[in-house]
Amino acid sequence: MADAKQQQAAAPTGVWKTIKPFVNGGASGMLATCVIQPIDMIKVKIQLGEGSAAQVAKTMYANEGLGSFYKGLSAGLLRQATYTTARLGSFRFV
């Protein structure tokens, strides 16, 4: 009797079972964007010919502070919240 109640309590509800892939997909995409954003900023400045990675990072930090590594983060998070959430949430394992 106790095992049946534990299994029932552990089973996801219908709504959570439906939205869980969307939540997981969106959260993972947004976390990845937060981690990759500083690297992407440095990469773009290197591509623009502003120096090596170490020079670019040092200049960005000295001139604009830590926030300079996260410019454009809101746009990246919005993209992840819409596109990645829908793309990964719609994917089903068979």
Buried (B, 14 or more C-beta within 10 A) or exposed (E): EEEEEEEEEEEEEEEEEEEEBBEEBBBBBBEEBBEEBBEBBBEEBBEEEEEEEEEBBEBBEEEEEEEBBEEEBEEBBEBBBEEBBEBBBEEEEE
